[in-house]
Amino acid sequence: MRKREILESQHRSVISEALVAMLGSKELADTWWYSPNKAFDMKRPIDTDLEIVRDYVIWHVSGQY
């Protein structure tokens, strides 16, 4: 695996952990990754730039929603 792929995998893992903490289960976090989202112009988070997804999740984790 290339270094970038490893970093992206690690970032996705951290984001998923934050989602589990917010949503309450891994199943809901997995569903979130693959569901259209208004915040991303109805694209799925999994298909969206990882930095944009990260910033969105961090913003919500910090309670600024």
PQR file with spaces between the fields and no chain letter, atoms N, CA, C, O and H, PARSE charges and radii, in Angstrom:
ATOM       1  N    MET     1       0.840   -1.184    0.000 -0.4000 1.5000
ATOM       2  CA   MET     1       0.000    0.000    0.000 -0.0000 2.0000
ATOM       3  C    MET     1       0.883    1.244    0.000  0.5500 1.7000
ATOM       4  O    MET     1       1.917    1.290    0.666 -0.5500 1.4000
ATOM       5  N    ARG     2       0.465    2.225   -0.739 -0.4000 1.5000
ATOM       6  CA   ARG     2       1.213    3.471   -0.762 -0.0000 2.0000
ATOM       7  C    ARG     2       0.959    4.254    0.518  0.5500 1.7000
ATOM       8  O    ARG     2      -0.038    4.054    1.210 -0.5500 1.4000
ATOM       9  H    ARG     2      -0.375    2.188   -1.280  0.4000 1.0000
ATOM      10  N    LYS     3       1.892    5.150    0.807 -0.4000 1.5000
ATOM      11  CA   LYS     3       1.812    5.945    2.039 -0.0000 2.0000
ATOM      12  C    LYS     3       0.491    6.712    2.112  0.5500 1.7000
ATOM      13  O    LYS     3      -0.139    6.756    3.169 -0.5500 1.4000
ATOM      14  H    LYS     3       2.703    5.313    0.244  0.4000 1.0000
ATOM      15  N    ARG     4       0.069    7.314    1.002 -0.4000 1.5000
ATOM      16  CA   ARG     4      -1.185    8.078    0.977 -0.0000 2.0000
ATOM      17  C    ARG     4      -2.383    7.187    1.311  0.5500 1.7000
ATOM      18  O    ARG     4      -3.273    7.596    2.057 -0.5500 1.4000
ATOM      19  H    ARG     4       0.580    7.278    0.144  0.4000 1.0000
ATOM      20  N    GLU     5      -2.404    5.983    0.766 -0.4000 1.5000
ATOM      21  CA   GLU     5      -3.506    5.062    1.040 -0.0000 2.0000
ATOM      22  C    GLU     5      -3.545    4.666    2.518  0.5500 1.7000
ATOM      23  O    GLU     5      -4.615    4.539    3.113 -0.5500 1.4000
ATOM      24  H    GLU     5      -1.681    5.651    0.160  0.4000 1.0000
ATOM      25  N    ILE     6      -2.377    4.476    3.086 -0.4000 1.5000
ATOM      26  CA   ILE     6      -2.296    4.134    4.512 -0.0000 2.0000
ATOM      27  C    ILE     6      -2.823    5.287    5.358  0.5500 1.7000
ATOM      28  O    ILE     6      -3.601    5.074    6.287 -0.5500 1.4000
ATOM      29  H    ILE     6      -1.508    4.579    2.603  0.4000 1.0000
ATOM      30  N    LEU     7      -2.399    6.505    5.036 -0.4000 1.5000
ATOM      31  CA   LEU     7      -2.872    7.677    5.786 -0.0000 2.0000
ATOM      32  C    LEU     7      -4.370    7.858    5.643  0.5500 1.7000
ATOM      33  O    LEU     7      -5.051    8.156    6.625 -0.5500 1.4000
ATOM      34  H    LEU     7      -1.766    6.678    4.281  0.4000 1.0000
ATOM      35  N    GLU     8      -4.900    7.684    4.434 -0.4000 1.5000
ATOM      36  CA   GLU     8      -6.344    7.817    4.227 -0.0000 2.0000
ATOM      37  C    GLU     8      -7.099    6.764    5.028  0.5500 1.7000
ATOM      38  O    GLU     8      -8.147    7.052    5.606 -0.5500 1.4000
ATOM      39  H    GLU     8      -4.347    7.442    3.637  0.4000 1.0000
ATOM      40  N    SER     9      -6.574    5.559    5.062 -0.4000 1.5000
ATOM      41  CA   SER     9      -7.208    4.494    5.834 -0.0000 2.0000
ATOM      42  C    SER     9      -7.223    4.842    7.323  0.5500 1.7000
ATOM      43  O    SER     9      -8.225    4.624    8.004 -0.5500 1.4000
ATOM      44  H    SER     9      -5.723    5.325    4.593  0.4000 1.0000
ATOM      45  N    GLN    10      -6.121    5.377    7.822 -0.4000 1.5000
ATOM      46  CA   GLN    10      -6.043    5.777    9.223 -0.0000 2.0000
ATOM      47  C    GLN    10      -7.003    6.923    9.516  0.5500 1.7000
ATOM      48  O    GLN    10      -7.665    6.925   10.554 -0.5500 1.4000
ATOM      49  H    GLN    10      -5.307    5.554    7.269  0.4000 1.0000
ATOM      50  N    HIS    11      -7.085    7.898    8.610 -0.4000 1.5000
ATOM      51  CA   HIS    11      -8.000    9.026    8.801 -0.0000 2.0000
ATOM      52  C    HIS    11      -9.449    8.547    8.806  0.5500 1.7000
ATOM      53  O    HIS    11     -10.249    8.983    9.634 -0.5500 1.4000
ATOM      54  H    HIS    11      -6.547    7.896    7.767  0.4000 1.0000
ATOM      55  N    ARG    12      -9.787    7.644    7.876 -0.4000 1.5000
ATOM      56  CA   ARG    12     -11.147    7.107    7.849 -0.0000 2.0000
ATOM      57  C    ARG    12     -11.466    6.381    9.153  0.5500 1.7000
ATOM      58  O    ARG    12     -12.583    6.468    9.664 -0.5500 1.4000
ATOM      59  H    ARG    12      -9.137    7.290    7.204  0.4000 1.0000
ATOM      60  N    SER    13     -10.495    5.677    9.678 -0.4000 1.5000
ATOM      61  CA   SER    13     -10.688    4.950   10.932 -0.0000 2.0000
ATOM      62  C    SER    13     -10.969    5.912   12.087  0.5500 1.7000
ATOM      63  O    SER    13     -11.869    5.673   12.892 -0.5500 1.4000
ATOM      64  H    SER    13      -9.588    5.606    9.264  0.4000 1.0000
ATOM      65  N    VAL    14     -10.208    6.984   12.166 -0.4000 1.5000
ATOM      66  CA   VAL    14     -10.412    7.989   13.223 -0.0000 2.0000
ATOM      67  C    VAL    14     -11.770    8.660   13.067  0.5500 1.7000
ATOM      68  O    VAL    14     -12.484    8.870   14.047 -0.5500 1.4000
ATOM      69  H    VAL    14      -9.477    7.178   11.513  0.4000 1.0000
ATOM      70  N    ILE    15     -12.122    8.996   11.828 -0.4000 1.5000
ATOM      71  CA   ILE    15     -13.433    9.614   11.578 -0.0000 2.0000
ATOM      72  C    ILE    15     -14.540    8.643   11.979  0.5500 1.7000
ATOM      73  O    ILE    15     -15.523    9.047   12.601 -0.5500 1.4000
ATOM      74  H    ILE    15     -11.542    8.826   11.032  0.4000 1.0000
ATOM      75  N    SER    16     -14.389    7.383   11.631 -0.4000 1.5000
ATOM      76  CA   SER    16     -15.401    6.383   11.977 -0.0000 2.0000
ATOM      77  C    SER    16     -15.552    6.238   13.488  0.5500 1.7000
ATOM      78  O    SER    16     -16.666    6.081   13.988 -0.5500 1.4000
ATOM      79  H    SER    16     -13.591    7.055   11.126  0.4000 1.0000
ATOM      80  N    GLU    17     -14.450    6.290   14.208 -0.4000 1.5000
ATOM      81  CA   GLU    17     -14.523    6.231   15.671 -0.0000 2.0000
ATOM      82  C    GLU    17     -15.303    7.413   16.223  0.5500 1.7000
ATOM      83  O    GLU    17     -16.096    7.251   17.151 -0.5500 1.4000
ATOM      84  H    GLU    17     -13.545    6.418   13.802  0.4000 1.0000
ATOM      85  N    ALA    18     -15.090    8.589   15.672 -0.4000 1.5000
ATOM      86  CA   ALA    18     -15.839    9.770   16.112 -0.0000 2.0000
ATOM      87  C    ALA    18     -17.323    9.599   15.779  0.5500 1.7000
ATOM      88  O    ALA    18     -18.186    9.972   16.574 -0.5500 1.4000
ATOM      89  H    ALA    18     -14.446    8.721   14.919  0.4000 1.0000
ATOM      90  N    LEU    19     -17.615    9.042   14.619 -0.4000 1.5000
ATOM      91  CA   LEU    19     -19.012    8.819   14.233 -0.0000 2.0000
ATOM      92  C    LEU    19     -19.693    7.824   15.168  0.5500 1.7000
ATOM      93  O    LEU    19     -20.847    8.018   15.551 -0.5500 1.4000
ATOM      94  H    LEU    19     -16.914    8.739   13.973  0.4000 1.0000
ATOM      95  N    VAL    20     -18.982    6.764   15.534 -0.4000 1.5000
ATOM      96  CA   VAL    20     -19.550    5.784   16.475 -0.0000 2.0000
ATOM      97  C    VAL    20     -19.857    6.461   17.806  0.5500 1.7000
ATOM      98  O    VAL    20     -20.900    6.206   18.408 -0.5500 1.4000
ATOM      99  H    VAL    20     -18.044    6.607   15.223  0.4000 1.0000
ATOM     100  N    ALA    21     -18.966    7.311   18.258 -0.4000 1.5000
ATOM     101  CA   ALA    21     -19.193    8.030   19.519 -0.0000 2.0000
ATOM     102  C    ALA    21     -20.423    8.932   19.417  0.5500 1.7000
ATOM     103  O    ALA    21     -21.190    9.040   20.374 -0.5500 1.4000
ATOM     104  H    ALA    21     -18.119    7.519   17.768  0.4000 1.0000
ATOM     105  N    MET    22     -20.617    9.573   18.277 -0.4000 1.5000
ATOM     106  CA   MET    22     -21.763   10.476   18.111 -0.0000 2.0000
ATOM     107  C    MET    22     -23.066    9.729   17.839  0.5500 1.7000
ATOM     108  O    MET    22     -24.118   10.100   18.359 -0.5500 1.4000
ATOM     109  H    MET    22     -19.994    9.485   17.499  0.4000 1.0000
ATOM     110  N    LEU    23     -22.993    8.667   17.019 -0.4000 1.5000
ATOM     111  CA   LEU    23     -24.206    7.990   16.576 -0.0000 2.0000
ATOM     112  C    LEU    23     -24.600    6.803   17.440  0.5500 1.7000
ATOM     113  O    LEU    23     -25.763    6.400   17.456 -0.5500 1.4000
ATOM     114  H    LEU    23     -22.139    8.365   16.597  0.4000 1.0000
ATOM     115  N    GLY    24     -23.632    6.243   18.160 -0.4000 1.5000
ATOM     116  CA   GLY    24     -23.949    5.191   19.099 -0.0000 2.0000
ATOM     117  C    GLY    24     -23.689    3.768   18.646  0.5500 1.7000
ATOM     118  O    GLY    24     -23.768    2.846   19.457 -0.5500 1.4000
ATOM     119  H    GLY    24     -22.687    6.571   18.147  0.4000 1.0000
ATOM     120  N    SER    25     -23.376    3.560   17.359 -0.4000 1.5000
ATOM     121  CA   SER    25     -23.072    2.199   16.923 -0.0000 2.0000
ATOM     122  C    SER    25     -22.254    2.218   15.639  0.5500 1.7000
ATOM     123  O    SER    25     -22.296    3.176   14.866 -0.5500 1.4000
ATOM     124  H    SER    25     -23.311    4.310   16.700  0.4000 1.0000
ATOM     125  N    LYS    26     -21.511    1.140   15.433 -0.4000 1.5000
ATOM     126  CA   LYS    26     -20.720    0.999   14.221 -0.0000 2.0000
ATOM     127  C    LYS    26     -21.628    0.880   13.001  0.5500 1.7000
ATOM     128  O    LYS    26     -21.312    1.398   11.930 -0.5500 1.4000
ATOM     129  H    LYS    26     -21.477    0.362   16.060  0.4000 1.0000
ATOM     130  N    GLU    27     -22.748    0.200   13.168 -0.4000 1.5000
ATOM     131  CA   GLU    27     -23.685    0.026   12.054 -0.0000 2.0000
ATOM     132  C    GLU    27     -24.203    1.369   11.555  0.5500 1.7000
ATOM     133  O    GLU    27     -24.290    1.594   10.348 -0.5500 1.4000
ATOM     134  H    GLU    27     -23.005   -0.220   14.038  0.4000 1.0000
ATOM     135  N    LEU    28     -24.550    2.266   12.487 -0.4000 1.5000
ATOM     136  CA   LEU    28     -25.024    3.595   12.072 -0.0000 2.0000
ATOM     137  C    LEU    28     -23.904    4.397   11.416  0.5500 1.7000
ATOM     138  O    LEU    28     -24.147    5.127   10.455 -0.5500 1.4000
ATOM     139  H    LEU    28     -24.480    2.083   13.467  0.4000 1.0000
ATOM     140  N    ALA    29     -22.687    4.270   11.924 -0.4000 1.5000
ATOM     141  CA   ALA    29     -21.549    4.964   11.312 -0.0000 2.0000
ATOM     142  C    ALA    29     -21.307    4.442    9.898  0.5500 1.7000
ATOM     143  O    ALA    29     -21.059    5.228    8.984 -0.5500 1.4000
ATOM     144  H    ALA    29     -22.490    3.677   12.705  0.4000 1.0000
ATOM     145  N    ASP    30     -21.376    3.130    9.710 -0.4000 1.5000
ATOM     146  CA   ASP    30     -21.194    2.552    8.374 -0.0000 2.0000
ATOM     147  C    ASP    30     -22.291    3.025    7.426  0.5500 1.7000
ATOM     148  O    ASP    30     -22.024    3.344    6.267 -0.5500 1.4000
ATOM     149  H    ASP    30     -21.578    2.491   10.453  0.4000 1.0000
ATOM     150  N    THR    31     -23.514    3.069    7.920 -0.4000 1.5000
ATOM     151  CA   THR    31     -24.629    3.567    7.099 -0.0000 2.0000
ATOM     152  C    THR    31     -24.390    5.020    6.718  0.5500 1.7000
ATOM     153  O    THR    31     -24.661    5.408    5.582 -0.5500 1.4000
ATOM     154  H    THR    31     -23.731    2.810    8.861  0.4000 1.0000
ATOM     155  N    TRP    32     -23.890    5.830    7.638 -0.4000 1.5000
ATOM     156  CA   TRP    32     -23.617    7.245    7.374 -0.0000 2.0000
ATOM     157  C    TRP    32     -22.633    7.391    6.223  0.5500 1.7000
ATOM     158  O    TRP    32     -22.846    8.219    5.337 -0.5500 1.4000
ATOM     159  H    TRP    32     -23.670    5.515    8.561  0.4000 1.0000
ATOM     160  N    TRP    33     -21.560    6.605    6.213 -0.4000 1.5000
ATOM     161  CA   TRP    33     -20.547    6.693    5.157 -0.0000 2.0000
ATOM     162  C    TRP    33     -21.150    6.467    3.778  0.5500 1.7000
ATOM     163  O    TRP    33     -20.693    7.069    2.806 -0.5500 1.4000
ATOM     164  H    TRP    33     -21.387    5.932    6.932  0.4000 1.0000
ATOM     165  N    TYR    34     -22.170    5.611    3.668 -0.4000 1.5000
ATOM     166  CA   TYR    34     -22.697    5.192    2.364 -0.0000 2.0000
ATOM     167  C    TYR    34     -24.064    5.781    2.025  0.5500 1.7000
ATOM     168  O    TYR    34     -24.712    5.333    1.079 -0.5500 1.4000
ATOM     169  H    TYR    34     -22.541    5.122    4.458  0.4000 1.0000
ATOM     170  N    SER    35     -24.507    6.777    2.786 -0.4000 1.5000
ATOM     171  CA   SER    35     -25.806    7.412    2.532 -0.0000 2.0000
ATOM     172  C    SER    35     -25.602    8.818    1.970  0.5500 1.7000
ATOM     173  O    SER    35     -24.681    9.521    2.385 -0.5500 1.4000
ATOM     174  H    SER    35     -23.981    7.141    3.555  0.4000 1.0000
ATOM     175  N    PRO    36     -26.460    9.236    1.022 -0.5600 1.5000
ATOM     176  CA   PRO    36     -26.371   10.609    0.522  0.2800 2.0000
ATOM     177  C    PRO    36     -26.504   11.600    1.676  0.5500 1.7000
ATOM     178  O    PRO    36     -27.277   11.385    2.610 -0.5500 1.4000
ATOM     179  N    ASN    37     -25.744   12.684    1.596 -0.4000 1.5000
ATOM     180  CA   ASN    37     -25.711   13.651    2.685 -0.0000 2.0000
ATOM     181  C    ASN    37     -25.860   15.062    2.117  0.5500 1.7000
ATOM     182  O    ASN    37     -25.132   15.461    1.208 -0.5500 1.4000
ATOM     183  H    ASN    37     -25.116   12.858    0.838  0.4000 1.0000
ATOM     184  N    LYS    38     -26.817   15.808    2.671 -0.4000 1.5000
ATOM     185  CA   LYS    38     -27.034   17.185    2.225 -0.0000 2.0000
ATOM     186  C    LYS    38     -25.779   18.036    2.344  0.5500 1.7000
ATOM     187  O    LYS    38     -25.546   18.912    1.511 -0.5500 1.4000
ATOM     188  H    LYS    38     -27.409   15.484    3.409  0.4000 1.0000
ATOM     189  N    ALA    39     -24.982   17.796    3.352 -0.4000 1.5000
ATOM     190  CA   ALA    39     -23.771   18.593    3.575 -0.0000 2.0000
ATOM     191  C    ALA    39     -22.762   18.430    2.439  0.5500 1.7000
ATOM     192  O    ALA    39     -21.887   19.275    2.253 -0.5500 1.4000
ATOM     193  H    ALA    39     -25.172   17.085    4.029  0.4000 1.0000
ATOM     194  N    PHE    40     -22.889   17.347    1.686 -0.4000 1.5000
ATOM     195  CA   PHE    40     -21.961   17.073    0.587 -0.0000 2.0000
ATOM     196  C    PHE    40     -22.689   17.059   -0.751  0.5500 1.7000
ATOM     197  O    PHE    40     -22.356   16.273   -1.638 -0.5500 1.4000
ATOM     198  H    PHE    40     -23.600   16.661    1.837  0.4000 1.0000
ATOM     199  N    ASP    41     -23.686   17.933   -0.892 -0.4000 1.5000
ATOM     200  CA   ASP    41     -24.477   18.043   -2.126 -0.0000 2.0000
ATOM     201  C    ASP    41     -25.083   16.696   -2.539  0.5500 1.7000
ATOM     202  O    ASP    41     -25.081   16.327   -3.713 -0.5500 1.4000
ATOM     203  H    ASP    41     -23.957   18.571   -0.171  0.4000 1.0000
ATOM     204  N    MET    42     -25.589   15.992   -1.561 -0.4000 1.5000
ATOM     205  CA   MET    42     -26.246   14.699   -1.723 -0.0000 2.0000
ATOM     206  C    MET    42     -25.306   13.599   -2.237  0.5500 1.7000
ATOM     207  O    MET    42     -25.766   12.563   -2.717 -0.5500 1.4000
ATOM     208  H    MET    42     -25.591   16.292   -0.607  0.4000 1.0000
ATOM     209  N    LYS    43     -24.010   13.824   -2.135 -0.4000 1.5000
ATOM     210  CA   LYS    43     -23.052   12.756   -2.408 -0.0000 2.0000
ATOM     211  C    LYS    43     -22.840   11.981   -1.118  0.5500 1.7000
ATOM     212  O    LYS    43     -23.072   12.500   -0.027 -0.5500 1.4000
ATOM     213  H    LYS    43     -23.637   14.666   -1.745  0.4000 1.0000
ATOM     214  N    ARG    44     -22.403   10.751   -1.246 -0.4000 1.5000
ATOM     215  CA   ARG    44     -22.105    9.942   -0.071 -0.0000 2.0000
ATOM     216  C    ARG    44     -20.764   10.404    0.510  0.5500 1.7000
ATOM     217  O    ARG    44     -19.848   10.732   -0.244 -0.5500 1.4000
ATOM     218  H    ARG    44     -22.215   10.328   -2.132  0.4000 1.0000
ATOM     219  N    PRO    45     -20.640   10.434    1.832 -0.5600 1.5000
ATOM     220  CA   PRO    45     -19.358   10.828    2.426  0.2800 2.0000
ATOM     221  C    PRO    45     -18.188    9.985    1.908  0.5500 1.7000
ATOM     222  O    PRO    45     -17.082   10.502    1.742 -0.5500 1.4000
ATOM     223  N    ILE    46     -18.419    8.710    1.655 -0.4000 1.5000
ATOM     224  CA   ILE    46     -17.355    7.831    1.174 -0.0000 2.0000
ATOM     225  C    ILE    46     -16.832    8.286   -0.191  0.5500 1.7000
ATOM     226  O    ILE    46     -15.695    7.984   -0.552 -0.5500 1.4000
ATOM     227  H    ILE    46     -19.316    8.290    1.790  0.4000 1.0000
ATOM     228  N    ASP    47     -17.661    9.011   -0.950 -0.4000 1.5000
ATOM     229  CA   ASP    47     -17.282    9.492   -2.279 -0.0000 2.0000
ATOM     230  C    ASP    47     -16.802   10.944   -2.264  0.5500 1.7000
ATOM     231  O    ASP    47     -16.519   11.517   -3.316 -0.5500 1.4000
ATOM     232  H    ASP    47     -18.585    9.257   -0.657  0.4000 1.0000
ATOM     233  N    THR    48     -16.713   11.528   -1.089 -0.4000 1.5000
ATOM     234  CA   THR    48     -16.358   12.933   -0.920 -0.0000 2.0000
ATOM     235  C    THR    48     -14.912   13.044   -0.469  0.5500 1.7000
ATOM     236  O    THR    48     -14.383   12.130    0.165 -0.5500 1.4000
ATOM     237  H    THR    48     -16.943   11.062   -0.234  0.4000 1.0000
ATOM     238  N    ASP    49     -14.275   14.154   -0.791 -0.4000 1.5000
ATOM     239  CA   ASP    49     -12.899   14.397   -0.374 -0.0000 2.0000
ATOM     240  C    ASP    49     -12.771   14.179    1.130  0.5500 1.7000
ATOM     241  O    ASP    49     -13.549   14.724    1.912 -0.5500 1.4000
ATOM     242  H    ASP    49     -14.705   14.897   -1.305  0.4000 1.0000
ATOM     243  N    LEU    50     -11.800   13.392    1.520 -0.4000 1.5000
ATOM     244  CA   LEU    50     -11.638   12.999    2.921 -0.0000 2.0000
ATOM     245  C    LEU    50     -11.419   14.191    3.847  0.5500 1.7000
ATOM     246  O    LEU    50     -11.886   14.178    4.986 -0.5500 1.4000
ATOM     247  H    LEU    50     -11.168   12.950    0.885  0.4000 1.0000
ATOM     248  N    GLU    51     -10.723   15.212    3.382 -0.4000 1.5000
ATOM     249  CA   GLU    51     -10.497   16.391    4.222 -0.0000 2.0000
ATOM     250  C    GLU    51     -11.797   17.125    4.503  0.5500 1.7000
ATOM     251  O    GLU    51     -11.994   17.635    5.606 -0.5500 1.4000
ATOM     252  H    GLU    51     -10.344   15.222    2.457  0.4000 1.0000
ATOM     253  N    ILE    52     -12.673   17.183    3.534 -0.4000 1.5000
ATOM     254  CA   ILE    52     -13.975   17.839    3.723 -0.0000 2.0000
ATOM     255  C    ILE    52     -14.806   17.049    4.736  0.5500 1.7000
ATOM     256  O    ILE    52     -15.436   17.628    5.621 -0.5500 1.4000
ATOM     257  H    ILE    52     -12.513   16.769    2.638  0.4000 1.0000
ATOM     258  N    VAL    53     -14.799   15.731    4.597 -0.4000 1.5000
ATOM     259  CA   VAL    53     -15.537   14.872    5.540 -0.0000 2.0000
ATOM     260  C    VAL    53     -14.963   15.021    6.943  0.5500 1.7000
ATOM     261  O    VAL    53     -15.708   15.154    7.914 -0.5500 1.4000
ATOM     262  H    VAL    53     -14.287   15.261    3.878  0.4000 1.0000
ATOM     263  N    ARG    54     -13.636   14.999    7.045 -0.4000 1.5000
ATOM     264  CA   ARG    54     -12.975   15.145    8.350 -0.0000 2.0000
ATOM     265  C    ARG    54     -13.373   16.457    9.013  0.5500 1.7000
ATOM     266  O    ARG    54     -13.747   16.475   10.185 -0.5500 1.4000
ATOM     267  H    ARG    54     -13.031   14.890    6.256  0.4000 1.0000
ATOM     268  N    ASP    55     -13.294   17.553    8.264 -0.4000 1.5000
ATOM     269  CA   ASP    55     -13.646   18.860    8.827 -0.0000 2.0000
ATOM     270  C    ASP    55     -15.102   18.899    9.277  0.5500 1.7000
ATOM     271  O    ASP    55     -15.416   19.466   10.323 -0.5500 1.4000
ATOM     272  H    ASP    55     -12.991   17.538    7.311  0.4000 1.0000
ATOM     273  N    TYR    56     -15.980   18.304    8.495 -0.4000 1.5000
ATOM     274  CA   TYR    56     -17.406   18.255    8.835 -0.0000 2.0000
ATOM     275  C    TYR    56     -17.622   17.496   10.142  0.5500 1.7000
ATOM     276  O    TYR    56     -18.336   17.966   11.028 -0.5500 1.4000
ATOM     277  H    TYR    56     -15.724   17.844    7.645  0.4000 1.0000
ATOM     278  N    VAL    57     -17.002   16.319   10.259 -0.4000 1.5000
ATOM     279  CA   VAL    57     -17.181   15.493   11.464 -0.0000 2.0000
ATOM     280  C    VAL    57     -16.569   16.179   12.679  0.5500 1.7000
ATOM     281  O    VAL    57     -17.178   16.197   13.748 -0.5500 1.4000
ATOM     282  H    VAL    57     -16.421   15.937    9.539  0.4000 1.0000
ATOM     283  N    ILE    58     -15.381   16.740   12.531 -0.4000 1.5000
ATOM     284  CA   ILE    58     -14.741   17.444   13.657 -0.0000 2.0000
ATOM     285  C    ILE    58     -15.607   18.612   14.110  0.5500 1.7000
ATOM     286  O    ILE    58     -15.754   18.841   15.310 -0.5500 1.4000
ATOM     287  H    ILE    58     -14.886   16.726   11.663  0.4000 1.0000
ATOM     288  N    TRP    59     -16.170   19.336   13.188 -0.4000 1.5000
ATOM     289  CA   TRP    59     -17.048   20.461   13.513 -0.0000 2.0000
ATOM     290  C    TRP    59     -18.223   19.983   14.367  0.5500 1.7000
ATOM     291  O    TRP    59     -18.599   20.638   15.339 -0.5500 1.4000
ATOM     292  H    TRP    59     -16.051   19.150   12.212  0.4000 1.0000
ATOM     293  N    HIS    60     -18.800   18.836   13.997 -0.4000 1.5000
ATOM     294  CA   HIS    60     -19.919   18.295   14.754 -0.0000 2.0000
ATOM     295  C    HIS    60     -19.501   17.696   16.092  0.5500 1.7000
ATOM     296  O    HIS    60     -20.222   17.818   17.083 -0.5500 1.4000
ATOM     297  H    HIS    60     -18.494   18.303   13.208  0.4000 1.0000
ATOM     298  N    VAL    61     -18.343   17.053   16.121 -0.4000 1.5000
ATOM     299  CA   VAL    61     -17.843   16.497   17.381 -0.0000 2.0000
ATOM     300  C    VAL    61     -17.614   17.607   18.403  0.5500 1.7000
ATOM     301  O    VAL    61     -17.832   17.421   19.601 -0.5500 1.4000
ATOM     302  H    VAL    61     -17.758   16.954   15.316  0.4000 1.0000
ATOM     303  N    SER    62     -17.170   18.764   17.912 -0.4000 1.5000
ATOM     304  CA   SER    62     -16.878   19.874   18.813 -0.0000 2.0000
ATOM     305  C    SER    62     -18.139   20.567   19.338  0.5500 1.7000
ATOM     306  O    SER    62     -18.065   21.468   20.173 -0.5500 1.4000
ATOM     307  H    SER    62     -16.993   18.915   16.939  0.4000 1.0000
ATOM     308  N    GLY    63     -19.303   20.128   18.830 -0.4000 1.5000
ATOM     309  CA   GLY    63     -20.571   20.674   19.318 -0.0000 2.0000
ATOM     310  C    GLY    63     -20.982   21.982   18.687  0.5500 1.7000
ATOM     311  O    GLY    63     -21.796   22.715   19.248 -0.5500 1.4000
ATOM     312  H    GLY    63     -19.364   19.397   18.152  0.4000 1.0000
ATOM     313  N    GLN    64     -20.424   22.287   17.513 -0.4000 1.5000
ATOM     314  CA   GLN    64     -20.749   23.554   16.847 -0.0000 2.0000
ATOM     315  C    GLN    64     -21.878   23.412   15.843  0.5500 1.7000
ATOM     316  O    GLN    64     -21.993   24.228   14.929 -0.5500 1.4000
ATOM     317  H    GLN    64     -19.763   21.692   17.058  0.4000 1.0000
ATOM     318  N    TYR    65     -22.682   22.433   15.986 -0.4000 1.5000
ATOM     319  CA   TYR    65     -23.795   22.246   15.070 -0.0000 2.0000
ATOM     320  C    TYR    65     -24.965   23.022   15.547  0.5500 1.7000
ATOM     321  O    TYR    65     -26.020   23.002   14.912 -0.5500 1.4000
ATOM     322  H    TYR    65     -22.589   21.770   16.729  0.4000 1.0000
